[in-house]
């Protein structure tokens, strides 16, 4: 709503009031950061009461100016200013850091009216602000974006490299998503899931922003590149993050469908791709739905549950076992999270033995996800195929799969083992 800009004297009075609010709320909470909050009071007061184009009655007004407090630990100054400006009742200031409060220990854009970007982990804000500014340019809007960074966090690499490196790309994507765009951020899996993990967790998944992360070179598939570029942990890492949706498609057809499904999905999506070419498994008209695995082959003696590039190897193993008179079902579990528990339990009940196959570390990925479902519902003999507690090395893709126990012969041995245990 229109608001008369305060005079300099009125700004001084308002800043004094806000400083009192800050001290009161931190004392009531028994915790907080007074120094950083008080030092930013004059700037924040001037922005909200004289400079910025905002409407407290419509906090998500698309044409509003944006503000990010990158040093999120100083959030009491932001909360006090928002309350004084009319975004919410001042009574909430007394609930800082309490269970159920709209005022969290660090800013949360989904809980507090007027917060434009979740903050807290230092070094994210400038990149997010650049993302917002880029979104304004793309959308043809004229709003301004303001970012306050702390003295200490300007030493963060992401501040100096804003919108260039992997970490900054993720935070910038978050800023773009907060302004209504659907950004796809693409880089190697090792960079998306490890180097940029702080941004992926805190700037994208915590506020559940609509960012799609397309990670290439997952697993040990960038064989010649060696360990530093082999993203053998990415599925396990992303699966542990709340609000994550993870898709690992098996062939070119489902890769295209996964990208389209991710674009239509409202929320963060992590797409895990391999480097080396894989066979075409599906026709173009195959139904594809996030969270719904695909039974690629029927069978009654055992089930192989695989994802990404190991679906092709699972099918090769099933075909070889058929020549031995062993009838094996194959499931493409392209969505690791949310997991299709219904189809997995159906396979366990009907075949009585399960093998999982993934080009990922042995811990925390597809095998663990399936085991968690089975042990609580239908315990059956099970064997997991994955990279054991080791790093790989440089080498041709197929040679690496064989050396580290992921190829079709190893899957065959695992199937024969679980069938023997079942019988």
N, C-alpha and C positions, 0 to 999 in steps of 0.2 A: 504494500500500500504506500502511497506517497508519504514522505516523512520530511519535515522541515529539517534541513541540515543545521546541526548545532553550531553555535559560535565557538570561538576558541575558549572563552571563559566557561561556556556551558560544557564543552568537552572536558575541561579540567575538572569540573565538578562531577561529571559522569565517571571519569576515570577514578576519582577518589572513591566514589560509591562502589565501583567495580572492585577496587582493591580491598575495600572492607568486606565485600561479598567473598572474595578469594580467601581471605584470612579466616572468616567465619566458617566457610565450608570445609576447609582443610582441618581446622581445629575440631569441628564436629565429627569429621570422618576419622580423625586420628592418624591420617596419612595423606601424602600428597607432595607436590613440589611447589612450594611458595616462590622460590627465587625466580625460576623460569617464567612462572605465571605473572608475577609482579613486573618483571622487566619488559614484558610484551604488552602491558596494559594500555599504554598510550597509543601504540600503533593499532591494536585491535579496536579500541574505542573509536579512533578516528575513522577507521575503515567502515565500521558498522553504523556510525551515527553521522557521517559526513560524506563519505566517498562512494561506498558501494551501492549499486542498484539492486535492491532486495525487497522482498515482501514477506514479512513474518507470518502473515495469515495464509501464505501459500509457499511453504519452504522449498518445494520442488518446482517452482515456476521455471519453465525451460529457458527463459531469457534473463534469468538472474545472473548477477556477477557471482563468481565462485571464490571461496576462500579455503585454503588448506593450512592447518597448523602442523607443519612437518614434525616439529618437536612436540609430539603428542603428549608427553608427560606434563606439559604446561597447560593441559586441557582446562583447569579451573578458570583461567582467564577467558577461554572460549565459552564455557558454560555460563559464567556470570554475565558476560556480554550478551549472549543469546537471551538469557532470562530478562535482563534489563531492556532489551530491544523488543521483547514481546513474543518470542518464539514459544515459550512455555512459562507456566506459573513459577514464580520465584520460590515457592515452597519446595520445589524439587532440589534446590541447591543444598538443602539439609540432608539429602539422601545420597550424596556423593559416595561412590564405592560400596554402597550397601547392596545386599542381595535383592534383585528385582528392580533396582533403580534404573531410570533412563540415563543416568549419568555414570558411565563406566569409568574405571581407572585410567583408561585411554579412550580417545574418541571412537565412537561406533556409529557409522552413518545410518545403520538400520534401527538404532534405539533412540537417538537424540534428534529431535526436530532442528533443522538448521545446519547439521553437520554435513558437509559436502563430500568428505572423504575420510574413511577410517584411517587412523594414524597411530603411531606408537613406536614401531621399530624405526630407528633413525635412518635418514638417508632416502626415504621413499618419496617424500612430498614433492620435491621439485620435478621428478619424473612424472608423477601423477598429474601435476599442474600442466606440464607440457602436453600430456595426453588430452587434458581438457581443452587447452588452447587449440590443439590440432583438430579436435572435434568441432570447435566453434568455426574454424576455417572450412572444414568439410561441409558443415551444415549451413554455412552462410549466415551465421549469427554474429552479433557484435558485442557479446558479453566479455568482460575482463576476468582474468583469473589471477588471484593474489596468493602468494605462498610465503609463509614465514619459516625460515630455517634457523636452527640454533647455531651458536658459535662453534660448538663442538662438532656437530654433524656435518659442517662444511668440509671436514677432513675425510668424510666418507667418499669412496671412489665413485659411488653412484651419483653424488651431487656434481662432481666435476665432469662426469661422462653422460649427463642427462640425455636420454633418448638415443644412445648409441650402443651401449653394451647390453648383454643379456638381461642383467638385473633391471636396468632402466627401461628396456623394452617391455618387461612385465608390468612395472609400475605405470609406465605410460599407457599401456593397454588398459589397465584398471581405470585410469583417468578418462580415457576415451569411452569405456563402457559406462562409467558413471554419468556420461553426457548423452547416452542413448545409442551409441554406435555398437557394432558387434565386431570387435577386433579379433583377428587371428594372429597370434604371436608364434613365430616359427624359428626354431634353432635346434641344435643337437640335443638329444635327450640328457646327456651329462650336464649341459648348461641349464636346460629348462628345469630339471629335477633336483639339481644340486647347487650349482653356482647361484642360481636365481631363486632358490627355495624360500628364502626369507620373504621376498616380494610375492612369490606364488602363494604362500600360505597367508600372509598378513594383509596384502593389498588386494588379492583376488578372491581367495576362498573364504576368508573370515567375513568380509562384507557380502559374499556370494554374488560377485559381479559377473556380468555376462561376457566373460573372456574365454576364447578358445585357444588352447595351447597345442600347437602341432609340432610334436617332437620327432625328429628323424634320428637315424642311427641308434635305435634302441637295441637292447640286448648286446650280444657279442657279434652282431652282424657287420659293423664296420671293421671287419677282421684285420686288414692290413694296417689300419690306423693305430691299433694297439689299445692298451688299457685306458689311457687318458681320454679316449674318445669313444669308448664302448659303454653305452648306457645300460649296463646289466642290472642296475638296481632301480630303474625309474618306476616300474610298476609297483614295487613294494613301497617306495617312498610316497608316491602320490596316493596309494590306497590308504595310508595312515592318516591322511589329512581330511578333516571334516568337510562336508559339502562337496567332496570331489566326485566327479563322474569320469570313468576311465574306459576308453575304447581302444582295443588293439586289433585292427582288422587283419584278415588273413590273406587277401589277394587284391589285385587292382580294382575289381568290381566293388568289393565291400569297403575299400578305402574311399572310393568316390561317394558311396552311400553314407559312410560314417561322417564324412565332412559335411554333407548336406544335412544329416540328422543333427549333428552338433550345432550347425548354424540355426536350426529351428528350435533347439532346446534352450530353455531359459535358465541360465546358470553356467558356472564354470565347467568346461569339458577339457580333459587331457586326451589327446589323440597320440597314440604311440605307434610310430612307423619304423620299419627296418630300412636298411640301406640297399642290400642286394636284392635283385629281382626274384620274385616268387611266382609259381605257376598260377594261371587263372583257374579258379575252382568253381565260381558261380557264373550263371547267366546274368544278363543285365536286369532282368525282371525279378530277381530274388527279393523277397520281402526283407526289410531291415528295420529293426526297432531297437532303440537303446534299452538295455536290460533284458533282452530276449535272445537267448542263445539259439543256435541253429543245429538241429540234428542232421549232419551231413550224410551219415551212413547208419543203417540199422544193424543190429546184432543182438545176440542173446547171451553170449558167454562172458563178456566183459565190456567196459566202456572206456574209451580214451577221451579225456576232456582236454582240449588244447586251445591255444589262442595264437594270434599273429602268425609268424612264419612257420611255427611248428604244426599248424593244422595240416599243411601239405605233407609233412613227415609222418603225422599220425595216420593220414589216409594211406600212405605208402606202407606203413607198418601193418595196418588192417588188411590191406590187399595181400601182403606176404603171409600173414597168419591164416588167411582164408585157404591158401594152398596146403596148410597143415590141418585143415578141418576145424579151425577155430573161428567162430563167428563174433566179430567185434563191432560194437557201435562206436561211432565217432561224433563228438559234439564240438562245434566251434563256439567257444565261450568268448565271443568278441568283446563283450562288455564285462570287464572285471568288477566294476562297481557302478551301479548296483548289480549284484550277482543274480543269475537266474536260478535261484534255489529250487524252484519247482521242477524244472527239467532235470537238474542234477539228482534230486531225490527220486524222481521217477526212474532214472537210469540205474541208480543204486538198488532200488527195489526189484527192477526187472532183470538186471544182469548180475547183480551180486558181487561185482568187483570193479574197482575204479583205478585208472592210471591217469595222472595229470601230466601234461607236457608243456613246458614254457621255456622260451629263450630269455630267462631272467634268473636272478639269484634264487637259490633254494628257499630263502626265508621271506615270508610276508607277501608273496605274490599269489598266483592262481592256485598253486598246490595248497598253500595254507588256507586260502579262502574256501576251497572245496572241502578240505579236511574239517574246518570249523563247522560247516553245515552238516557234514556226515556224522561227526562224533556226537552231535547233540540230537540227531534225529534217526539216522539209519546207519549205524556203524557197520561197515563192510571192509573186507580186505582192500588196502589201498597202497599205491606206490607213487611217489612224486619224482618226476623228471625235471631237472633244472640245474643251473650252475651251482656247484657245491661251494663250500666256504673257501673260495679261492678267486684270485683275479685270473683272467685269461692271458692272451699274448697276441702278437701279430701273426697273421696267417690267413690263408684262403678260408672263406666262409664255411664251406662244407667240411673242410678238414678240422676247423675249430669245433663245429657241432659234434663231429665224431669224437674228437679228443676229449671234450668235456661232457660227454655222455648224453647228448641231446638228439642224436640222429635216430633214424628209423630202427636200426638194429638194437639200440639200447631200449627203445620203446617196446620192441617185440619181447625182449627179455623180461621187461617189467610186467607186461601183460601175462606172460606165461607164469611168472612168479605169483601174481595175485590170484590167478585161476587155480594154481596148485594149493594155495592157502585156503581158497574158498572150498575146495573139494576135500 
